[in-house]
């Protein structure tokens, strides 16, 4: 099976709880990820909850939360024709703040084609997420 893997990390002086607050409130995702138009979940931010995300220029895409560990990590899976996309988001405390990691694994015939497109905005998104978490932790 064809696969694609990608991981990127950013550091912030904000505590993990400040980043988590932005992750758990999916309505904030478009504020730190320029490729997102809208994200909603059908219930609480817990394992098994489904939702939809609208990527700029695309129809809504369903996803399901597969792991949720508050202030530490969450993972989700998206099934689309030709690929299964798995996203793992991890927070690791550092001596001066938090490391934010975003890992993407794509499996299926479209993995190699989709991978670079799906991950192109990750560095900018994590930088913006870190900045917003720092701003919110100063309030």
VMD Tcl script that draws the C-alpha trace (Angstrom):
set ca {
  {0.00 0.00 0.00}
  {1.26 3.47 -0.81}
  {1.89 5.72 2.17}
  {3.10 9.20 3.04}
  {4.41 10.40 6.41}
  {5.16 13.89 7.65}
  {5.92 15.49 11.01}
  {6.58 19.08 12.04}
  {7.07 20.69 15.45}
  {7.07 24.22 16.81}
  {7.85 25.57 20.24}
  {5.96 28.11 22.28}
  {6.40 29.76 25.64}
  {2.71 29.10 26.31}
  {1.69 26.27 28.61}
  {0.13 23.15 27.07}
  {-3.29 24.17 28.45}
  {-3.27 27.32 26.30}
  {-2.61 25.30 23.14}
  {-5.15 22.68 24.18}
  {-7.85 25.33 24.60}
  {-7.37 26.30 20.94}
  {-7.36 22.67 19.78}
  {-10.43 21.63 21.77}
  {-12.46 24.59 20.47}
  {-12.63 23.60 16.82}
  {-14.26 26.92 15.92}
  {-10.80 28.49 16.42}
  {-9.04 26.23 13.90}
  {-9.56 28.63 10.95}
  {-7.87 31.41 12.98}
  {-4.57 29.53 13.10}
  {-4.84 27.33 9.98}
  {-5.25 29.50 6.89}
  {-6.40 26.52 4.80}
  {-9.49 25.96 6.95}
  {-12.80 27.69 6.35}
  {-14.84 25.92 9.01}
  {-14.53 23.06 11.50}
  {-17.28 21.66 13.69}
  {-17.75 18.61 15.88}
  {-21.00 16.82 16.62}
  {-20.62 16.76 20.39}
  {-17.84 17.07 22.93}
  {-14.16 16.90 22.01}
  {-13.87 13.24 23.05}
  {-12.91 9.90 21.49}
  {-15.48 8.78 18.95}
  {-16.89 12.23 18.23}
  {-17.28 12.99 14.54}
  {-17.14 16.31 12.81}
  {-16.60 18.04 9.51}
  {-13.94 20.39 8.26}
  {-14.13 22.56 5.21}
  {-10.81 23.19 3.51}
  {-10.70 26.26 1.27}
  {-12.18 25.38 -2.12}
  {-13.28 21.87 -1.06}
  {-16.57 20.34 0.06}
  {-16.89 19.48 3.78}
  {-14.78 16.46 4.81}
  {-15.83 14.20 7.72}
  {-13.38 13.21 10.45}
  {-13.52 11.24 13.71}
  {-11.53 11.80 16.90}
  {-9.66 8.57 17.70}
  {-7.57 9.69 20.70}
  {-8.12 12.54 23.15}
  {-5.86 13.14 26.14}
  {-6.52 16.69 27.41}
  {-3.49 18.98 27.49}
  {-1.34 16.25 25.90}
  {-2.58 14.89 22.55}
  {-5.40 14.14 20.18}
  {-5.66 12.18 16.98}
  {-8.23 12.02 14.23}
  {-8.86 10.05 11.07}
  {-10.37 11.13 7.77}
  {-11.48 8.70 5.06}
  {-11.67 10.05 1.53}
  {-11.73 8.24 -1.81}
  {-8.26 6.83 -2.40}
  {-6.80 7.62 1.03}
  {-7.02 7.35 4.79}
  {-5.53 10.36 6.56}
  {-4.42 10.10 10.19}
  {-3.43 13.20 12.12}
  {-1.74 13.09 15.52}
  {-1.30 16.31 17.49}
  {0.99 16.19 20.54}
  {1.97 18.64 23.27}
  {5.24 18.08 25.13}
  {6.14 20.35 28.05}
  {9.62 21.89 27.85}
  {11.51 23.84 30.45}
  {10.27 27.11 28.95}
  {6.87 26.22 27.46}
  {5.55 23.57 25.12}
  {6.57 21.74 21.97}
  {3.65 21.34 19.55}
  {3.95 18.42 17.11}
  {1.72 17.58 14.18}
  {2.14 14.20 12.49}
  {0.33 13.16 9.31}
  {0.17 9.63 7.92}
  {-1.69 9.00 4.67}
  {-2.32 5.52 3.29}
  {-3.86 4.55 -0.01}
  {-3.35 4.99 -3.74}
  {-3.60 8.80 -3.50}
  {-1.14 9.13 -0.56}
  {1.88 10.43 -2.48}
  {-0.21 12.93 -4.43}
  {-2.15 14.19 -1.41}
  {0.70 14.31 1.11}
  {2.47 17.47 -0.05}
  {-0.86 19.26 -0.54}
  {-2.21 18.29 2.90}
  {0.99 19.21 4.74}
  {2.05 22.36 2.87}
  {0.50 24.73 5.41}
  {1.50 22.87 8.58}
  {4.59 24.97 9.49}
  {2.68 28.25 9.16}
  {-0.32 26.82 11.03}
  {1.79 25.65 13.97}
  {3.61 29.00 14.12}
  {0.26 30.83 14.25}
  {-1.12 28.36 16.82}
  {1.94 28.94 19.03}
  {1.53 32.71 18.71}
  {-2.18 32.64 19.58}
  {-1.53 30.35 22.56}
  {1.10 32.81 23.83}
  {-1.31 35.72 23.41}
  {-4.11 33.90 25.23}
  {-1.85 32.84 28.10}
  {-0.94 36.49 28.77}
  {-4.57 37.47 29.38}
}
mol new
graphics top color blue
foreach p $ca { graphics top sphere $p radius 0.5 }
foreach p [lrange $ca 0 end-1] q [lrange $ca 1 end] { graphics top cylinder $p $q radius 0.2 }
display resetview
